[in-house]
Amino acid sequence: MASLDLTSIMTGKNSVAEFPLTRPRWLSCSGRGRAGFRVFASSGEPDLSVTVNGLQMPNPFVIGSGPPGTNYTVMKRAFDEGWGGVIAKTVSLDAAKVINVTPRYARLRAGVNGSAKGQVIGWENIELISDRPFETMLKEFRQLKEEYPDRILIASIMEEYNKAAWEEVIDRVEQTGIDAIEINFSCPHGMPERKMGAAVGQDCALLEEVCGWINAKASVPVWAKMTPNITDIAQPARVALRSGCEGIAAINTIMSVMGIDLNTLRPEPCVEGYSTPGGYSSKAVHPIALAKVMSIAQMMKSEFRDKDYSLSGIGGVETGGDAAEFILLGANTVQVCTGVMMHGYGLVKKLCSELQDFMKMHNFSSVEDFRGVSLQYFTTHTDLVRRQQEAIQQRKAVKQGLQSDKDWTGDGFVKESESMISN
């Protein structure tokens, strides 16, 4: 990929287009710089706009692939409410093979497990990818891009272990005008026997092969969505980037069993008396997601620092502060899925306002000002021990005075006693 500058942006994997002389109406004109250099747009507010892999967004908030991007109506609603981008629900060529069940959701609330009261902190789903006809989804992608040509629409795709099928789905979604593709290498449940979803993301050899097929065909930026259900998430992320992907998205849901109904002894969600492990999301997964994103960001910084790769953070985002944490760990964009299901599409206004409040508090003028700033504060436990021992010695060293009772001179007892150092 070419690096971005003021005169050009990448419009595809192998092409460069001139940067428009006039920016889209939603792209403000604040200056760029590091912390402390504050040049706000005319509104006086910090600039939330971001450019990722050549894609310009009014803010870093993106609808994550799932129910909030399941059809034209809801994706249009997201654009109208002001989301920076929308990732549609995952599609494949043959939707007839996708059969969902109900109920397909279960919730964990603060307090007693199974209680109908209390704040929802965990959300499990056993929902599969889109069961709508592929042709219908393509038609709606095309309609959205015609109506919102300056907004970012990303297709999420997943296919079986079949090169021709991957090539066909990529070709057909690109013909609709979508801006990028997110590859679902991460769905933790459903159809692993067809080598779909996490079955690929957990097998680096298989992942490398499939990424090779995809990136040889795709002409728009490709993001690889990673599964957290793996020992070291940096390994498949590294493989995806080395195999041609421009971005990494993390994390998808965590494999889980939400709970057991202690009255019926049946697992939840209960379908005709039975259940299956599903994907866990919402606020309770946020700390786990932060750790996974941190691991990927450290790998990208050390191994791909001179490349224009991107990172999209996902997991339990419901506030601007949640988003700021992902960005501080190196994320370019932040995806929200369960949060939208719980709080509605208008949540983006709250997220933007709260993120700007955070930026004003620290005098940041742009998202890039603080992206990755907190990565430098992570180290090993051994290094923490060393740092603390050195700090203790330094604190002792600055105290000039008596080291012990044997050092008394008899001159100025008050002064000497005040200068004594603890052991």
LORO-848741 format. One record per residue: y, x, z of N, C-alpha, C in turn; residue in one letter. Coordinates in pm, whole numbers, padded with zeros to 5 digits, always signed. Layout:
<nodes>
YXZYXZYXZA;...
</nodes>
This chain:
<nodes>
-00121+00082+00000+00000+00000+00000+00126+00086+00000M;+00231+00036-00060+00359+00105-00053+00427+00066+00077A;+00509+00157+00129+00584+00123+00250+00704+00038+00212S;+00749-00043+00306+00861-00132+00278+00993-00057+00291L;+01090-00089+00207+01224-00037+00223+01321-00148+00186D;+01448-00113+00173+01549-00216+00147+01553-00263+00003L;+01479-00198-00085+01489-00236-00226+01368-00304-00281T;+01255-00296-00209+01135-00358-00263+01044-00408-00154S;+00961-00504-00188+00858-00554-00099+00730-00567-00178I;+00619-00560-00107+00490-00576-00173+00463-00725-00197M;+00430-00757-00318+00393-00896-00348+00245-00909-00372T;+00175-00800-00378+00031-00802-00397-00023-00664-00368G;-00153-00647-00379-00212-00519-00346-00171-00409-00443K;-00137-00446-00565-00111-00343-00665+00021-00363-00738N;+00112-00440-00679+00237-00465-00751+00355-00462-00656S;+00472-00426-00711+00595-00421-00633+00701-00505-00704V;+00774-00584-00625+00879-00667-00684+01012-00633-00619A;+01119-00655-00691+01251-00626-00638+01283-00718-00520E;+01349-00662-00418+01392-00742-00304+01506-00833-00349F;+01502-00961-00312+01609-01052-00354+01744-01009-00300P;+01846-01020-00382+01980-00980-00339+02032-01070-00229L;+01993-01194-00230+02031-01286-00123+01907-01324-00045T;+01914-01313+00087+01799-01345+00168+01778-01495+00179R;+01653-01538+00206+01631-01681+00230+01720-01730+00342P;+01748-01856+00342+01847-01911+00434+01811-01891+00581R;+01679-01874+00608+01638-01861+00747+01632-01716+00794W;+01659-01619+00705+01647-01479+00743+01783-01425+00785L;+01801-01402+00915+01930-01356+00965+01949-01208+00937S;+02068-01157+00967+02105-01023+00922+02139-00930+01037C;+02059-00931+01141+02088-00841+01251+02047-00700+01214S;+02109-00602+01282+02073-00463+01257+01939-00429+01317G;+01880-00319+01267+01754-00271+01320+01782-00150+01407R;+01701-00126+01502+01718-00010+01587+01631-00021+01710G;+01638+00079+01796+01558+00079+01917+01634+00012+02030R;+01569+00004+02145+01629-00063+02260+01765-00002+02292A;+01860-00088+02323+01993-00042+02360+02092-00050+02246G;+02045-00062+02123+02135-00075+02008+02137-00221+01968F;+02238-00292+02011+02240-00437+01999+02336-00482+01891R;+02282-00530+01780+02364-00584+01672+02306-00720+01638V;+02358-00826+01698+02304-00959+01678+02360-01024+01553F;+02287-01124+01506+02334-01203+01392+02458-01280+01435A;+02520-01347+01339+02646-01417+01366+02630-01523+01474S;+02507-01572+01495+02485-01673+01597+02493-01615+01736S;+02489-01481+01748+02492-01417+01878+02356-01411+01944G;+02253-01455+01875+02119-01455+01931+02037-01340+01873E;+01941-01289+01948+01851-01186+01892+01780-01239+01768P;+01751-01150+01676+01689-01185+01548+01538-01191+01564D;+01478-01306+01539+01333-01323+01551+01260-01301+01420L;+01330-01283+01310+01263-01271+01181+01180-01143+01174S;+01068-01152+01104+00980-01036+01088+00936-01027+00942V;+00905-00906+00898+00846-00884+00767+00714-00813+00788T;+00606-00877+00747+00471-00826+00774+00394-00819+00642V;+00353-00697+00605+00283-00678+00478+00360-00739+00362N;+00491-00730+00367+00576-00784+00263+00606-00932+00275G;+00552-00996+00378+00571-01140+00398+00684-01162+00497L;+00788-01234+00454+00905-01258+00539+00887-01389+00615Q;+00902-01383+00747+00889-01501+00831+01013-01516+00919M;+01056-01639+00946+01175-01660+01029+01152-01625+01174P;+01028-01621+01216+00992-01583+01353+00846-01538+01351N;+00800-01473+01458+00663-01418+01456+00554-01518+01491P;+00589-01646+01509+00492-01745+01555+00420-01812+01438F;+00287-01800+01441+00204-01848+01331+00100-01946+01384V;+00083-02057+01314-00024-02150+01349-00159-02082+01323I;-00244-02071+01427-00374-02010+01411-00471-02104+01342G;-00567-02047+01272-00664-02127+01198-00743-02218+01291S;-00748-02346+01258-00817-02444+01341-00763-02583+01314G;-00785-02676+01404-00739-02814+01384-00591-02828+01350P;-00498-02744+01407-00356-02760+01372-00324-02731+01225P;-00418-02672+01151-00396-02646+01008-00502-02710+00922G;-00546-02829+00963-00663-02889+00899-00633-02968+00772T;-00506-03006+00749-00474-03080+00626-00326-03067+00592N;-00289-03123+00479-00150-03114+00431-00051-03169+00532Y;-00082-03284+00590+00012-03352+00680+00050-03265+00799T;-00049-03205+00863-00019-03127+00983+00043-02992+00948V;+00004-02933+00836+00066-02806+00797+00212-02827+00757M;+00240-02937+00690+00379-02972+00658+00459-02991+00786K;+00398-03056+00884+00464-03077+01013+00498-02943+01077R;+00407-02848+01068+00432-02716+01126+00551-02648+01059A;+00559-02653+00927+00673-02594+00858+00802-02665+00896F;+00799-02796+00904+00919-02872+00939+00967-02841+01081D;+00874-02812+01171+00911-02783+01309+00964-02640+01324E;+00935-02554+01225+00993-02420+01228+00898-02305+01254G;+00767-02327+01242+00673-02217+01262+00692-02110+01155W;+00675-01985+01194+00697-01875+01100+00597-01873+00986G;+00477-01919+01013+00374-01925+00911+00262-02016+00956G;+00176-02051+00863+00062-02138+00893-00064-02077+00833V;-00168-02064+00916-00299-02026+00867-00385-02151+00868I;-00429-02192+00752-00506-02316+00739-00643-02302+00805A;-00703-02414+00833-00839-02413+00886-00932-02347+00783K;-01030-02273+00834-01120-02197+00747-01192-02285+00646T;-01194-02239+00521-01262-02312+00414-01371-02225+00352V;-01468-02291+00290-01572-02224+00213-01599-02308+00089S;-01676-02257-00003-01698-02326-00130-01771-02459-00112L;-01872-02462-00027-01955-02582-00015-01936-02648+00121D;-01838-02736+00130-01811-02806+00255-01922-02902+00294A;-02008-02937+00199-02115-03032+00228-02214-02976+00330A;-02219-02844+00343-02308-02781+00439-02252-02784+00581K;-02125-02822+00594-02059-02822+00724-02066-02962+00784V;-02138-02976+00892-02153-03106+00958-02115-03091+01105I;-02004-03152+01143-01958-03146+01281-02017-03259+01365N;-02014-03241+01496-02064-03341+01590-01952-03380+01686V;-01973-03488+01760-01879-03529+01864-01958-03569+01989T;-01900-03542+02107-01777-03466+02129-01796-03319+02096P;-01687-03256+02060-01695-03114+02022-01607-03025+02108R;-01539-03085+02209-01452-03008+02298-01491-03030+02443Y;-01468-02927+02524-01481-02938+02669-01367-02859+02731A;-01322-02899+02849-01203-02838+02910-01232-02790+03051R;-01170-02679+03086-01176-02627+03223-01039-02646+03285L;-01035-02713+03398-00907-02740+03465-00895-02657+03592R;-00773-02626+03629-00748-02552+03752-00799-02634+03870A;-00866-02571+03962-00923-02644+04075-01072-02656+04059G;-01126-02766+04101-01270-02786+04096-01317-02802+03952V;-01419-02725+03915-01473-02736+03780-01525-02877+03757N;-01488-02933+03644-01532-03068+03613-01435-03176+03657G;-01332-03138+03731-01235-03235+03778-01155-03290+03660S;-01123-03416+03667-01042-03478+03562-00894-03451+03583A;-00861-03390+03696-00722-03360+03729-00698-03210+03723K;-00572-03174+03720-00537-03033+03718-00505-02982+03579G;-00432-02871+03575-00389-02812+03449-00508-02757+03371Q;-00508-02779+03240-00613-02723+03154-00587-02574+03138V;-00682-02492+03179-00667-02347+03164-00771-02289+03069I;-00874-02367+03038-00976-02321+02945-01018-02433+02852G;-01051-02397+02729-01085-02497+02627-01202-02444+02546W;-01309-02520+02539-01423-02478+02459-01441-02572+02341E;-01477-02515+02226-01506-02599+02110-01637-02556+02046N;-01708-02654+01992-01828-02625+01912-01805-02674+01769I;-01677-02673+01731-01638-02721+01599-01664-02615+01493E;-01709-02657+01377-01734-02566+01266-01608-02553+01179L;-01619-02483+01068-01507-02469+00977-01480-02603+00909I;-01382-02606+00820-01341-02732+00757-01458-02800+00685S;-01470-02930+00711-01573-03009+00641-01511-03092+00528D;-01384-03063+00496-01319-03133+00386-01354-03064+00254R;-01363-03136+00146-01398-03076+00016-01306-02960-00020P;-01363-02855-00072-01287-02736-00108-01175-02770-00206F;-01204-02853-00304-01104-02891-00403-00986-02962-00338E;-01013-03042-00236-00906-03113-00165-00814-03014-00094T;-00873-02916-00028-00792-02817+00042-00709-02735-00057M;-00767-02701-00171-00692-02626-00272-00572-02706-00323L;-00592-02833-00345-00484-02920-00390-00372-02923-00288K;-00407-02929-00160-00306-02936-00056-00234-02803-00038E;-00305-02691-00057-00239-02560-00054-00133-02554-00163F;-00170-02597-00282-00079-02593-00396+00045-02681-00370R;+00022-02798-00314+00132-02889-00285+00227-02830-00182Q;+00171-02768-00078+00255-02707+00026+00340-02594-00031L;+00283-02510-00116+00358-02399-00171+00465-02446-00269K;+00442-02558-00335+00544-02615-00422+00661-02669-00340E;+00632-02729-00227+00736-02789-00144+00804-02687-00051E;+00731-02583-00013+00785-02480+00078+00761-02341+00018Y;+00827-02311-00094+00801-02184-00162+00841-02061-00081P;+00934-02078+00013+00980-01962+00090+00915-01953+00228D;+00812-02033+00251+00740-02027+00378+00602-01968+00358R;+00547-01911+00464+00423-01835+00452+00302-01923+00483I;+00215-01936+00382+00090-02011+00396-00026-01915+00374L;-00114-01907+00471-00227-01814+00467-00357-01893+00466I;-00443-01862+00373-00573-01928+00365-00674-01851+00448A;-00747-01922+00534-00858-01863+00608-00986-01898+00534S;-01066-01795+00503-01187-01820+00426-01308-01756+00493I;-01425-01815+00467-01550-01761+00518-01661-01801+00422M;-01746-01707+00390-01854-01736+00297-01984-01673+00344E;-02091-01711+00275-02221-01653+00301-02226-01510+00246E;-02334-01441+00275-02353-01305+00227-02388-01310+00078Y;-02280-01328-00002-02297-01349-00145-02170-01301-00215N;-02177-01192-00283-02059-01132-00346-01991-01229-00442K;-02068-01296-00525-02010-01388-00623-01936-01502-00555A;-01989-01551-00443-01924-01661-00370-01792-01614-00311A;-01790-01494-00252-01665-01440-00198-01562-01424-00310W;-01603-01373-00423-01510-01352-00533-01454-01485-00585E;-01538-01586-00590-01492-01715-00639-01393-01780-00543E;-01424-01779-00414-01334-01844-00319-01200-01773-00314V;-01200-01641-00325-01074-01566-00327-00993-01600-00452I;-01056-01600-00567-00987-01631-00692-00924-01769-00688D;-00998-01865-00637-00949-02003-00640-00840-02029-00537R;-00847-01969-00420-00739-01992-00324-00612-01919-00369V;-00627-01804-00432-00508-01732-00479-00436-01809-00588E;-00508-01883-00669-00446-01960-00776-00354-02070-00723Q;-00367-02107-00598-00281-02211-00540-00144-02157-00500T;-00130-02024-00496-00002-01965-00458+00008-01923-00313G;-00104-01926-00240-00100-01885-00098-00050-01740-00090I;+00005-01705+00027+00072-01576+00043-00020-01465+00093D;-00125-01500+00161-00218-01401+00216-00350-01470+00247A;-00449-01389+00282-00580-01442+00317-00623-01384+00450I;-00670-01470+00539-00732-01423+00663-00883-01445+00650E;-00961-01341+00675-01106-01350+00663-01166-01379+00799I;-01240-01487+00808-01303-01526+00933-01432-01448+00952N;-01419-01333+01020-01534-01251+01057-01566-01272+01205F;-01533-01389+01258-01525-01397+01403-01571-01527+01467S;-01597-01632+01390-01640-01758+01451-01768-01734+01529C;-01770-01763+01661-01886-01726+01743-02004-01820+01735P;-01988-01934+01670-02095-02032+01669-02106-02096+01531H;-02224-02138+01497-02242-02209+01371-02277-02119+01254G;-02390-02139+01196-02433-02077+01070-02446-01925+01073M;-02484-01862+01185-02505-01717+01182-02622-01679+01094P;-02716-01772+01074-02831-01744+00989-02790-01725+00843E;-02669-01768+00808-02619-01750+00671-02527-01628+00661R;-02529-01545+00767-02445-01425+00773-02298-01462+00752K;-02253-01555+00836-02114-01600+00830-02048-01576+00965M;-01915-01559+00964-01840-01547+01088-01873-01421+01165G;-01896-01437+01297-01919-01323+01385-02043-01244+01347A;-02135-01305+01275-02254-01233+01231-02217-01115+01142A;-02103-01125+01073-02052-01013+00992-01965-00922+01077V;-01877-00981+01158-01785-00902+01239-01854-00816+01344G;-01977-00849+01380-02051-00771+01479-02140-00665+01417Q;-02145-00656+01286-02230-00562+01215-02141-00478+01124D;-02107-00357+01168-02009-00277+01095-02053-00240+00954C;-02182-00220+00934-02232-00188+00799-02214-00307+00706A;-02249-00425+00756-02233-00547+00678-02085-00575+00654L;-02004-00554+00756-01860-00576+00746-01798-00488+00639L;-01837-00362+00637-01783-00269+00537-01817-00314+00396E;-01939-00359+00376-01981-00404+00243-01902-00528+00200E;-01893-00627+00288-01823-00751+00253-01674-00726+00233V;-01614-00643+00319-01472-00609+00301-01449-00541+00166C;-01545-00460+00124-01534-00396-00007-01530-00498-00119G;-01616-00599-00112-01614-00706-00213-01479-00775-00214W;-01433-00811-00094-01311-00891-00080-01189-00816-00133I;-01173-00691-00090-01052-00618-00125-01052-00568-00268N;-01168-00563-00331-01173-00530-00473-01125-00648-00557A;-01129-00767-00500-01092-00889-00572-00952-00939-00536K;-00916-00933-00408-00791-00994-00362-00669-00919-00412A;-00564-00994-00447-00437-00935-00489-00325-00964-00392S;-00354-01038-00285-00257-01065-00179-00305-00993-00053V;-00217-00977+00048-00261-00911+00172-00379-00982+00236P;-00469-00902+00293-00588-00954+00358-00588-00913+00506V;-00603-01013+00594-00617-00988+00738-00762-01014+00777W;-00821-00925+00853-00956-00943+00904-00948-00993+01048A;-01003-01112+01071-00998-01170+01206-01122-01127+01284K;-01098-01062+01399-01203-00996+01475-01261-01085+01585M;-01389-01066+01611-01455-01134+01722-01445-01051+01849T;-01419-01115+01964-01419-01041+02091-01559-01025+02147P;-01657-01091+02084-01793-01089+02134-01866-00963+02087N;-01813-00849+02131-01861-00719+02087-01817-00616+02191I;-01892-00506+02202-01860-00407+02306-01726-00340+02281T;-01705-00287+02160-01583-00215+02128-01520-00276+02004D;-01417-00358+02024-01356-00431+01912-01284-00339+01816I;-01249-00217+01860-01178-00124+01772-01268-00075+01658A;-01398-00075+01679-01488-00025+01575-01486-00111+01449Q;-01509-00243+01456-01500-00323+01334-01358-00329+01277P;-01257-00323+01364-01119-00323+01315-01093-00199+01230A;-01143-00087+01275-01129+00038+01199-01199+00027+01064R;-01318-00028+01064-01394-00044+00939-01318-00134+00842V;-01262-00244+00893-01190-00337+00806-01069-00271+00741A;-00994-00193+00817-00876-00127+00763-00916-00019+00662L;-01018+00057+00694-01064+00161+00601-01123+00102+00473R;-01163-00025+00481-01224-00090+00364-01122-00169+00284S;-00993-00152+00313-00890-00209+00229-00808-00323+00287G;-00843-00375+00405-00764-00484+00463-00628-00432+00508C;-00525-00515+00490-00390-00476+00530-00359-00512+00675E;-00436-00600+00734-00405-00644+00870-00528-00679+00950G;-00509-00684+01082-00612-00726+01175-00557-00842+01257I;-00639-00944+01279-00603-01055+01367-00706-01057+01481A;-00658-01072+01604-00750-01071+01719-00683-01141+01838A;-00757-01225+01909-00902-01241+01897-00935-01386+01858I;-01059-01404+01809-01111-01539+01796-01167-01578+01933N;-01226-01694+01941-01273-01745+02069-01390-01665+02125T;-01410-01678+02256-01513-01604+02329-01633-01695+02350I;-01751-01645+02320-01872-01725+02339-01884-01770+02484M;-01911-01899+02503-01910-01952+02640-01998-02075+02655S;-02031-02102+02780-02086-02232+02821-01986-02286+02922V;-01920-02396+02886-01809-02443+02968-01852-02482+03109M;-01966-02549+03121-02009-02589+03254-02122-02691+03246G;-02172-02725+03362-02280-02822+03374-02232-02941+03457I;-02253-03060+03407-02221-03181+03483-02320-03191+03599D;-02272-03179+03721-02361-03176+03837-02420-03311+03871L;-02372-03417+03805-02433-03549+03824-02549-03571+03727N;-02527-03533+03601-02630-03557+03499-02717-03433+03474T;-02670-03317+03520-02737-03189+03499-02736-03145+03353L;-02647-03206+03274-02637-03175+03131-02516-03084+03104R;-02528-02992+03008-02415-02904+02975-02306-02979+02899P;-02184-02923+02905-02069-02980+02835-02025-02885+02724E;-01975-02941+02610-01970-03083+02576-02111-03135+02547P;-02134-03259+02584-02269-03316+02578-02284-03405+02454C;-02374-03367+02365-02399-03442+02241-02542-03496+02248V;-02552-03625+02270-02684-03690+02281-02771-03621+02387E;-02705-03578+02496-02778-03517+02606-02794-03366+02597G;-02750-03306+02486-02769-03163+02465-02636-03096+02425Y;-02635-02964+02430-02516-02890+02391-02557-02757+02329S;-02459-02674+02295-02483-02541+02242-02365-02454+02284T;-02382-02324+02305-02269-02240+02340-02158-02250+02236P;-02034-02244+02282-01920-02259+02191-01815-02152+02213G;-01699-02173+02151-01590-02077+02157-01488-02114+02262G;-01454-02019+02348-01364-02040+02463-01224-01991+02429Y;-01123-02073+02456-00984-02038+02428-00894-02090+02538S;-00764-02087+02517-00660-02134+02609-00620-02025+02708S;-00538-02063+02805-00472-01969+02895-00567-01870+02962K;-00687-01915+02998-00779-01829+03072-00825-01707+02993A;-00816-01709+02861-00863-01595+02782-00750-01495+02755V;-00627-01526+02795-00513-01442+02761-00529-01296+02806H;-00569-01269+02931-00585-01129+02972-00691-01054+02892P;-00797-01124+02855-00902-01061+02774-00848-01029+02636I;-00773-01122+02579-00714-01100+02447-00617-00983+02449A;-00537-00972+02554-00443-00860+02565-00516-00726+02564L;-00627-00719+02636-00704-00594+02641-00761-00559+02504A;-00810-00659+02432-00866-00634+02299-00758-00590+02200K;-00643-00657+02205-00533-00622+02116-00483-00481+02149V;-00474-00449+02277-00432-00315+02318-00525-00209+02261M;-00655-00235+02267-00754-00140+02216-00738-00119+02065S;-00719-00228+01992-00700-00218+01847-00570-00145+01815I;-00462-00180+01887-00332-00119+01861-00334+00031+01887A;-00401+00073+01992-00411+00217+02020-00486+00289+01907Q;-00594+00227+01860-00669+00286+01750-00583+00295+01625M;-00510+00187+01593-00425+00185+01474-00315+00289+01484M;-00257+00304+01602-00148+00399+01621-00197+00543+01604K;-00316+00573+01654-00366+00711+01649-00428+00746+01514S;-00485+00646+01445-00558+00676+01322-00490+00628+01194E;-00397+00534+01205-00334+00477+01085-00181+00474+01099F;-00126+00566+01174+00016+00557+01210+00111+00561+01091R;+00071+00624+00983+00160+00635+00867+00139+00525+00765D;+00058+00429+00798+00027+00321+00705+00095+00191+00749K;+00123+00105+00652+00190-00021+00682+00089-00131+00708D;+00008-00114+00812-00088-00215+00851-00025-00307+00955Y;-00083-00426+00971-00027-00523+01065-00133-00568+01164S;-00084-00624+01276-00170-00674+01382-00117-00809+01428L;-00205-00909+01432-00167-01043+01475-00242-01075+01604S;-00167-01099+01712-00227-01124+01842-00255-01272+01865G;-00372-01301+01921-00415-01439+01943-00483-01449+02079I;-00451-01555+02153-00524-01581+02276-00439-01633+02389G;-00444-01764+02413-00380-01822+02531-00229-01821+02532G;-00166-01828+02416-00019-01826+02410+00037-01966+02429V;+00114-01984+02535+00181-02112+02561+00328-02093+02595E;+00371-01967+02616+00510-01939+02650+00561-01821+02567T;+00693-01806+02564+00751-01692+02497+00711-01562+02564G;+00692-01566+02696+00646-01447+02768+00507-01405+02726G;+00418-01502+02704+00283-01471+02655+00293-01396+02523D;+00380-01443+02435+00397-01380+02304+00456-01241+02318A;+00555-01226+02406+00618-01095+02426+00516-00991+02467A;+00418-01030+02547+00315-00935+02590+00236-00882+02471E;+00198-00971+02379+00125-00926+02260+00211-00831+02177F;+00338-00864+02160+00426-00780+02079+00447-00644+02147I;+00462-00643+02278+00477-00518+02351+00354-00429+02336L;+00240-00490+02306+00117-00414+02284+00094-00381+02137L;+00191-00411+02051+00183-00369+01913+00165-00478+01809G;+00157-00605+01849+00139-00714+01753+00266-00737+01672A;+00249-00760+01543+00362-00798+01456+00388-00947+01461N;+00281-01024+01469+00290-01170+01477+00201-01219+01590T;+00223-01344+01630+00146-01405+01738+00097-01542+01690V;-00033-01564+01699-00090-01691+01654-00113-01785+01772Q;-00095-01914+01744-00114-02018+01846-00199-02129+01786V;-00307-02164+01851-00392-02273+01803-00414-02377+01914C;-00488-02339+02018-00512-02433+02128-00382-02480+02192T;-00285-02390+02202-00155-02428+02260-00089-02541+02183G;-00104-02541+02050-00049-02650+01969-00127-02778+01992V;-00258-02767+02005-00341-02885+02030-00303-02951+02162M;-00262-02871+02259-00229-02924+02391-00084-02970+02403M;+00009-02898+02336+00152-02922+02358+00226-02973+02235H;+00162-02976+02118+00228-03028+01999+00299-02922+01917G;+00336-02958+01795+00397-02863+01702+00538-02822+01744Y;+00604-02906+01825+00737-02872+01874+00738-02756+01970G;+00621-02708+02011+00611-02594+02102+00683-02472+02047L;+00692-02460+01915+00753-02340+01856+00898-02324+01899V;+00970-02430+01920+01109-02419+01963+01118-02356+02101K;+01029-02396+02190+01024-02338+02325+00984-02190+02317K;+00887-02159+02233+00844-02021+02219+00958-01932+02170L;+01030-01979+02069+01142-01900+02015+01252-01881+02119C;+01287-01987+02189+01392-01980+02289+01355-01884+02401S;+01234-01894+02449+01190-01808+02559+01177-01662+02516E;+01133-01640+02393+01123-01502+02345+01263-01441+02330L;+01358-01520+02283+01495-01470+02272+01554-01442+02410Q;+01522-01524+02509+01570-01498+02645+01516-01364+02695D;+01390-01338+02669+01330-01209+02707+01402-01095+02637F;+01431-01112+02508+01496-01006+02431+01637-00980+02483M;+01709-01087+02516+01845-01069+02570+01842-00998+02705K;+01743-01028+02785+01732-00966+02917+01717-00814+02905M;+01649-00769+02799+01624-00626+02781+01713-00564+02672H;+01806-00642+02619+01899-00593+02519+01830-00554+02388N;+01724-00626+02352+01657-00604+02225+01722-00692+02119F;+01753-00635+02003+01817-00713+01898+01719-00768+01796S;+01600-00708+01788+01500-00752+01691+01361-00739+01752S;+01265-00804+01692+01127-00796+01739+01076-00653+01729V;+01116-00585+01625+01069-00447+01605+01120-00353+01714E;+01229-00391+01779+01285-00307+01885+01186-00283+01998D;+01102-00383+02027+01013-00367+02143+00865-00373+02108F;+00835-00380+01980+00694-00386+01941+00624-00256+01977R;+00517-00268+02055+00436-00153+02092+00491-00068+02205G;+00603-00109+02263+00668-00026+02366+00578-00002+02487V;+00495-00099+02523+00415-00086+02644+00284-00008+02624S;+00249+00024+02500+00125+00099+02476+00125+00235+02545L;+00243+00295+02555+00253+00429+02612+00217+00434+02760Q;+00211+00319+02824+00186+00315+02968+00039+00294+03004Y;-00050+00301+02906-00193+00291+02932-00256+00430+02925F;-00346+00456+03019-00413+00585+03022-00549+00567+03086T;-00616+00677+03123-00748+00669+03186-00735+00667+03338T;-00842+00627+03406-00838+00626+03552-00824+00769+03606H;-00890+00864+03542-00879+01004+03584-00735+01051+03577T;-00666+01011+03470-00526+01050+03456-00439+00980+03560D;-00473+00856+03597-00398+00788+03702-00408+00864+03834L;-00528+00913+03866-00547+00991+03989-00461+01116+03985V;-00463+01186+03873-00382+01307+03860-00234+01278+03875R;-00188+01172+03808-00047+01137+03815-00005+01102+03958R;-00091+01031+04031-00053+00993+04166-00050+01114+04259Q;-00144+01204+04242-00145+01324+04325-00020+01409+04299Q;+00019+01422+04173+00140+01496+04140+00263+01428+04197E;+00267+01296+04192+00383+01222+04243+00396+01240+04394A;+00283+01238+04465+00286+01259+04611+00341+01396+04644I;+00297+01497+04570+00345+01633+04594+00495+01646+04564Q;+00539+01578+04459+00682+01583+04425+00766+01514+04531Q;+00717+01403+04585+00792+01334+04690+00802+01419+04816R;+00697+01491+04845+00702+01580+04961+00796+01697+04938K;+00795+01748+04814+00874+01867+04783+01024+01844+04796A;+01069+01723+04769+01214+01697+04773+01265+01684+04915V;+01174+01673+05013+01215+01665+05153+01223+01805+05212K;+01344+01860+05226+01365+01993+05280+01375+01984+05432Q;+01289+02058+05501+01296+02053+05647+01169+02106+05708G;+01148+02069+05835+01034+02119+05910+00903+02061+05857L;+00802+02146+05845+00671+02101+05800+00584+02057+05917Q;+00606+02118+06037+00528+02082+06155+00601+02129+06281S;+00545+02098+06398+00609+02132+06525+00627+02283+06543D;+00542+02362+06479+00552+02507+06497+00679+02565+06435K;+00746+02484+06354+00866+02533+06285+00996+02507+06362D;+00987+02447+06482+01109+02422+06560+01182+02553+06589W;+01314+02553+06573+01395+02673+06603+01475+02656+06731T;+01498+02533+06772+01578+02509+06892+01724+02487+06861G;+01763+02501+06734+01903+02480+06694+01915+02344+06625D;+01992+02256+06680+02015+02128+06615+01892+02040+06612G;+01844+01999+06730+01721+01920+06736+01729+01789+06655F;+01843+01721+06661+01855+01594+06590+01841+01615+06440V;+01913+01715+06391+01908+01743+06248+01769+01786+06204K;+01705+01871+06283+01573+01918+06245+01469+01808+06251E;+01482+01720+06349+01383+01612+06362+01394+01514+06246S;+01514+01489+06198+01532+01397+06085+01478+01454+05955E;+01465+01586+05950+01420+01648+05825+01271+01670+05820S;+01199+01631+05924+01054+01654+05926+00983+01574+05818M;+00874+01630+05764+00797+01570+05657+00663+01525+05711I;+00620+01401+05673+00489+01354+05717+00378+01431+05647S;+00261+01432+05708+00148+01507+05650+00105+01443+05518N;
</nodes>
